């Protein structure tokens, strides 16, 4: 399972090191997609669920949504959106 504390620490480190904002943003989006994928795979493995519904707030971000869908489909999780 992903540890979001690592994500937070990496974000702070990037900002303090002067990493360009677009690079930081891409790293955050990719890390969040990894967290969603990891939680979905863990749920699938523990419960046998192979479908996930992405809805509300963060899933209105088109970049995040497309990234999430791609990461989930690669591991065999069917994605429902609205």
Secondary structure, DSSP 8 states (H G I E B T S, - for coil): ---HHHHHHHHHHHHHTT--HHHHHHHHHHHHHHHHHHHHHHHHHHH---EEEE-SGGGGSHHHHHHHHHHHHHTT-EEEE-
